[in-house]
Amino acid sequence: MKNRLKVTLLLSGLFFVTFLGKVSAHDAVAMEELKQQLQLLQAQVNALQNLANVVKIDGPIVTLQSNNEIIIQANTIKLKANNILDMSASVTNIKGNGVTNISGGSVNLDSSLIRLNKGNKPVVRVGSKTVGNQITQTVIDGSPTILVP
């Protein structure tokens, strides 16, 4: 008995499998297994298409875009730029659970107010006026933009 198998691929990427002619019980089992494998393959293709809708590649520019969050998790994550690494947000948090290092040829902290350890006292400058004794000395005209505990 000679059976013909017809596989149709639609533009949407869906597969249809049709057996033409008489089908034995063994062939029916094989056909069902093939159908399940094709459905699994289609689900995987759909998942990849959904991923392609999230990750957009445009020439030399790669954009990761999400309406919610992007989570990158690994033992080590390195961000490297040949020229400039620029981060901006309405709130930027950098947190280390151990030691957090910031280093460079020179490090510039540029802000209207810099607080060190949630400080509320102005840091002393050369020539700043102080009041009090050697133990309880307080700076009265230090830097108004750099505060220390």
CNS distance restraints for C-alpha pairs under 8 A (distance, minus, plus):
assign (resid   1 and name CA) (resid  22 and name CA) 7.87 0.50 0.50
assign (resid   2 and name CA) (resid  21 and name CA) 7.82 0.50 0.50
assign (resid   3 and name CA) (resid  19 and name CA) 7.08 0.50 0.50
assign (resid   3 and name CA) (resid  20 and name CA) 6.20 0.50 0.50
assign (resid   3 and name CA) (resid  21 and name CA) 5.47 0.50 0.50
assign (resid   3 and name CA) (resid  22 and name CA) 6.69 0.50 0.50
assign (resid   3 and name CA) (resid  23 and name CA) 7.20 0.50 0.50
assign (resid   4 and name CA) (resid  19 and name CA) 5.92 0.50 0.50
assign (resid   4 and name CA) (resid  20 and name CA) 5.17 0.50 0.50
assign (resid   4 and name CA) (resid  21 and name CA) 6.70 0.50 0.50
assign (resid   5 and name CA) (resid  17 and name CA) 7.23 0.50 0.50
assign (resid   5 and name CA) (resid  18 and name CA) 6.01 0.50 0.50
assign (resid   5 and name CA) (resid  19 and name CA) 4.66 0.50 0.50
assign (resid   5 and name CA) (resid  20 and name CA) 6.12 0.50 0.50
assign (resid   6 and name CA) (resid  17 and name CA) 5.84 0.50 0.50
assign (resid   6 and name CA) (resid  18 and name CA) 5.04 0.50 0.50
assign (resid   6 and name CA) (resid  19 and name CA) 6.05 0.50 0.50
assign (resid   6 and name CA) (resid  20 and name CA) 7.19 0.50 0.50
assign (resid   7 and name CA) (resid  15 and name CA) 6.86 0.50 0.50
assign (resid   7 and name CA) (resid  16 and name CA) 5.67 0.50 0.50
assign (resid   7 and name CA) (resid  17 and name CA) 4.57 0.50 0.50
assign (resid   7 and name CA) (resid  18 and name CA) 6.31 0.50 0.50
assign (resid   8 and name CA) (resid  15 and name CA) 5.63 0.50 0.50
assign (resid   8 and name CA) (resid  16 and name CA) 4.99 0.50 0.50
assign (resid   8 and name CA) (resid  17 and name CA) 6.41 0.50 0.50
assign (resid   9 and name CA) (resid  13 and name CA) 6.26 0.50 0.50
assign (resid   9 and name CA) (resid  14 and name CA) 5.87 0.50 0.50
assign (resid   9 and name CA) (resid  15 and name CA) 4.71 0.50 0.50
assign (resid   9 and name CA) (resid  16 and name CA) 6.52 0.50 0.50
assign (resid  10 and name CA) (resid  14 and name CA) 5.42 0.50 0.50
assign (resid  10 and name CA) (resid  15 and name CA) 6.47 0.50 0.50
assign (resid  13 and name CA) (resid  42 and name CA) 7.66 0.50 0.50
assign (resid  14 and name CA) (resid  42 and name CA) 6.82 0.50 0.50
assign (resid  15 and name CA) (resid  38 and name CA) 7.13 0.50 0.50
assign (resid  15 and name CA) (resid  42 and name CA) 7.75 0.50 0.50
assign (resid  17 and name CA) (resid  35 and name CA) 7.02 0.50 0.50
assign (resid  19 and name CA) (resid  23 and name CA) 7.61 0.50 0.50
assign (resid  23 and name CA) (resid  27 and name CA) 5.75 0.50 0.50
assign (resid  23 and name CA) (resid  28 and name CA) 6.20 0.50 0.50
assign (resid  24 and name CA) (resid  28 and name CA) 6.13 0.50 0.50
assign (resid  25 and name CA) (resid  29 and name CA) 6.43 0.50 0.50
assign (resid  26 and name CA) (resid  30 and name CA) 6.30 0.50 0.50
assign (resid  27 and name CA) (resid  31 and name CA) 5.90 0.50 0.50
assign (resid  28 and name CA) (resid  32 and name CA) 6.15 0.50 0.50
assign (resid  29 and name CA) (resid  33 and name CA) 6.22 0.50 0.50
assign (resid  30 and name CA) (resid  34 and name CA) 6.12 0.50 0.50
assign (resid  31 and name CA) (resid  35 and name CA) 6.08 0.50 0.50
assign (resid  32 and name CA) (resid  36 and name CA) 6.22 0.50 0.50
assign (resid  33 and name CA) (resid  37 and name CA) 6.20 0.50 0.50
assign (resid  34 and name CA) (resid  38 and name CA) 6.13 0.50 0.50
assign (resid  35 and name CA) (resid  39 and name CA) 6.20 0.50 0.50
assign (resid  36 and name CA) (resid  40 and name CA) 6.19 0.50 0.50
assign (resid  37 and name CA) (resid  41 and name CA) 6.14 0.50 0.50
assign (resid  38 and name CA) (resid  42 and name CA) 6.03 0.50 0.50
assign (resid  39 and name CA) (resid  43 and name CA) 6.19 0.50 0.50
assign (resid  40 and name CA) (resid  44 and name CA) 6.31 0.50 0.50
assign (resid  41 and name CA) (resid  45 and name CA) 6.19 0.50 0.50
assign (resid  42 and name CA) (resid  46 and name CA) 6.11 0.50 0.50
assign (resid  43 and name CA) (resid  47 and name CA) 6.19 0.50 0.50
assign (resid  44 and name CA) (resid  48 and name CA) 6.28 0.50 0.50
assign (resid  45 and name CA) (resid  49 and name CA) 6.15 0.50 0.50
assign (resid  46 and name CA) (resid  50 and name CA) 6.15 0.50 0.50
assign (resid  47 and name CA) (resid  51 and name CA) 6.24 0.50 0.50
assign (resid  48 and name CA) (resid  52 and name CA) 6.14 0.50 0.50
assign (resid  49 and name CA) (resid  53 and name CA) 6.43 0.50 0.50
assign (resid  50 and name CA) (resid  54 and name CA) 6.74 0.50 0.50
assign (resid  51 and name CA) (resid  55 and name CA) 6.25 0.50 0.50
assign (resid  52 and name CA) (resid  56 and name CA) 6.58 0.50 0.50
assign (resid  54 and name CA) (resid  64 and name CA) 6.90 0.50 0.50
assign (resid  54 and name CA) (resid  65 and name CA) 6.09 0.50 0.50
assign (resid  54 and name CA) (resid  66 and name CA) 6.79 0.50 0.50
assign (resid  55 and name CA) (resid  62 and name CA) 7.83 0.50 0.50
assign (resid  55 and name CA) (resid  63 and name CA) 6.48 0.50 0.50
assign (resid  55 and name CA) (resid  64 and name CA) 5.25 0.50 0.50
assign (resid  55 and name CA) (resid  65 and name CA) 6.59 0.50 0.50
assign (resid  56 and name CA) (resid  62 and name CA) 6.31 0.50 0.50
assign (resid  56 and name CA) (resid  63 and name CA) 5.47 0.50 0.50
assign (resid  56 and name CA) (resid  64 and name CA) 6.55 0.50 0.50
assign (resid  56 and name CA) (resid  65 and name CA) 7.68 0.50 0.50
assign (resid  57 and name CA) (resid  61 and name CA) 6.35 0.50 0.50
assign (resid  57 and name CA) (resid  62 and name CA) 4.75 0.50 0.50
assign (resid  57 and name CA) (resid  63 and name CA) 6.32 0.50 0.50
assign (resid  58 and name CA) (resid  62 and name CA) 6.12 0.50 0.50
assign (resid  58 and name CA) (resid  63 and name CA) 7.78 0.50 0.50
assign (resid  64 and name CA) (resid  70 and name CA) 7.90 0.50 0.50
assign (resid  65 and name CA) (resid  70 and name CA) 7.75 0.50 0.50
assign (resid  66 and name CA) (resid  70 and name CA) 6.49 0.50 0.50
assign (resid  73 and name CA) (resid  77 and name CA) 7.73 0.50 0.50
assign (resid  80 and name CA) (resid  85 and name CA) 7.40 0.50 0.50
assign (resid  81 and name CA) (resid  85 and name CA) 5.69 0.50 0.50
assign (resid  88 and name CA) (resid  92 and name CA) 7.07 0.50 0.50
assign (resid  95 and name CA) (resid 100 and name CA) 7.26 0.50 0.50
assign (resid  96 and name CA) (resid 100 and name CA) 5.20 0.50 0.50
assign (resid 102 and name CA) (resid 107 and name CA) 7.85 0.50 0.50
assign (resid 103 and name CA) (resid 107 and name CA) 6.70 0.50 0.50
assign (resid 109 and name CA) (resid 114 and name CA) 7.97 0.50 0.50
assign (resid 112 and name CA) (resid 145 and name CA) 6.29 0.50 0.50
assign (resid 113 and name CA) (resid 144 and name CA) 7.97 0.50 0.50
assign (resid 113 and name CA) (resid 145 and name CA) 4.55 0.50 0.50
assign (resid 113 and name CA) (resid 146 and name CA) 6.01 0.50 0.50
assign (resid 113 and name CA) (resid 147 and name CA) 7.75 0.50 0.50
assign (resid 114 and name CA) (resid 145 and name CA) 6.03 0.50 0.50
assign (resid 114 and name CA) (resid 146 and name CA) 4.79 0.50 0.50
assign (resid 114 and name CA) (resid 147 and name CA) 6.26 0.50 0.50
assign (resid 115 and name CA) (resid 119 and name CA) 5.21 0.50 0.50
assign (resid 115 and name CA) (resid 120 and name CA) 7.30 0.50 0.50
assign (resid 115 and name CA) (resid 146 and name CA) 5.94 0.50 0.50
assign (resid 115 and name CA) (resid 147 and name CA) 4.82 0.50 0.50
assign (resid 115 and name CA) (resid 148 and name CA) 6.17 0.50 0.50
assign (resid 116 and name CA) (resid 146 and name CA) 7.66 0.50 0.50
assign (resid 116 and name CA) (resid 147 and name CA) 6.20 0.50 0.50
assign (resid 116 and name CA) (resid 148 and name CA) 5.15 0.50 0.50
assign (resid 116 and name CA) (resid 149 and name CA) 7.15 0.50 0.50
assign (resid 117 and name CA) (resid 148 and name CA) 6.72 0.50 0.50
assign (resid 117 and name CA) (resid 149 and name CA) 6.51 0.50 0.50
assign (resid 118 and name CA) (resid 147 and name CA) 7.88 0.50 0.50
assign (resid 118 and name CA) (resid 148 and name CA) 7.06 0.50 0.50
assign (resid 118 and name CA) (resid 149 and name CA) 6.63 0.50 0.50
assign (resid 119 and name CA) (resid 147 and name CA) 4.93 0.50 0.50
assign (resid 119 and name CA) (resid 148 and name CA) 3.83 0.50 0.50
assign (resid 119 and name CA) (resid 149 and name CA) 3.91 0.50 0.50
assign (resid 120 and name CA) (resid 147 and name CA) 5.20 0.50 0.50
assign (resid 120 and name CA) (resid 148 and name CA) 5.79 0.50 0.50
assign (resid 120 and name CA) (resid 149 and name CA) 5.85 0.50 0.50
assign (resid 121 and name CA) (resid 139 and name CA) 7.69 0.50 0.50
assign (resid 121 and name CA) (resid 147 and name CA) 4.95 0.50 0.50
assign (resid 121 and name CA) (resid 148 and name CA) 5.25 0.50 0.50
assign (resid 121 and name CA) (resid 149 and name CA) 6.06 0.50 0.50
assign (resid 122 and name CA) (resid 139 and name CA) 6.75 0.50 0.50
assign (resid 122 and name CA) (resid 140 and name CA) 7.70 0.50 0.50
assign (resid 122 and name CA) (resid 141 and name CA) 7.41 0.50 0.50
assign (resid 122 and name CA) (resid 142 and name CA) 5.12 0.50 0.50
assign (resid 122 and name CA) (resid 143 and name CA) 5.22 0.50 0.50
assign (resid 122 and name CA) (resid 144 and name CA) 5.53 0.50 0.50
assign (resid 122 and name CA) (resid 145 and name CA) 7.24 0.50 0.50
assign (resid 122 and name CA) (resid 146 and name CA) 5.86 0.50 0.50
assign (resid 122 and name CA) (resid 147 and name CA) 4.51 0.50 0.50
assign (resid 122 and name CA) (resid 148 and name CA) 6.25 0.50 0.50
assign (resid 123 and name CA) (resid 139 and name CA) 7.30 0.50 0.50
assign (resid 123 and name CA) (resid 142 and name CA) 5.34 0.50 0.50
assign (resid 123 and name CA) (resid 143 and name CA) 5.42 0.50 0.50
assign (resid 123 and name CA) (resid 144 and name CA) 7.73 0.50 0.50
assign (resid 123 and name CA) (resid 146 and name CA) 5.87 0.50 0.50
assign (resid 123 and name CA) (resid 147 and name CA) 5.61 0.50 0.50
assign (resid 123 and name CA) (resid 148 and name CA) 6.05 0.50 0.50
assign (resid 124 and name CA) (resid 128 and name CA) 5.96 0.50 0.50
assign (resid 124 and name CA) (resid 139 and name CA) 6.12 0.50 0.50
assign (resid 124 and name CA) (resid 141 and name CA) 7.66 0.50 0.50
assign (resid 124 and name CA) (resid 142 and name CA) 4.54 0.50 0.50
assign (resid 124 and name CA) (resid 143 and name CA) 6.41 0.50 0.50
assign (resid 125 and name CA) (resid 142 and name CA) 5.54 0.50 0.50
assign (resid 125 and name CA) (resid 143 and name CA) 6.60 0.50 0.50
assign (resid 128 and name CA) (resid 139 and name CA) 6.93 0.50 0.50
assign (resid 128 and name CA) (resid 140 and name CA) 7.40 0.50 0.50
assign (resid 128 and name CA) (resid 141 and name CA) 5.69 0.50 0.50
assign (resid 128 and name CA) (resid 142 and name CA) 5.50 0.50 0.50
assign (resid 129 and name CA) (resid 139 and name CA) 6.08 0.50 0.50
assign (resid 129 and name CA) (resid 140 and name CA) 5.73 0.50 0.50
assign (resid 129 and name CA) (resid 141 and name CA) 5.74 0.50 0.50
assign (resid 129 and name CA) (resid 142 and name CA) 7.39 0.50 0.50
assign (resid 130 and name CA) (resid 137 and name CA) 6.38 0.50 0.50
assign (resid 130 and name CA) (resid 138 and name CA) 5.32 0.50 0.50
assign (resid 130 and name CA) (resid 139 and name CA) 4.36 0.50 0.50
assign (resid 130 and name CA) (resid 140 and name CA) 5.35 0.50 0.50
assign (resid 130 and name CA) (resid 141 and name CA) 7.43 0.50 0.50
assign (resid 131 and name CA) (resid 137 and name CA) 5.57 0.50 0.50
assign (resid 131 and name CA) (resid 138 and name CA) 5.37 0.50 0.50
assign (resid 131 and name CA) (resid 139 and name CA) 6.66 0.50 0.50
assign (resid 131 and name CA) (resid 140 and name CA) 7.00 0.50 0.50
assign (resid 132 and name CA) (resid 136 and name CA) 5.51 0.50 0.50
assign (resid 132 and name CA) (resid 137 and name CA) 4.38 0.50 0.50
assign (resid 132 and name CA) (resid 138 and name CA) 6.23 0.50 0.50
assign (resid 133 and name CA) (resid 137 and name CA) 5.20 0.50 0.50
assign (resid 143 and name CA) (resid 147 and name CA) 7.52 0.50 0.50
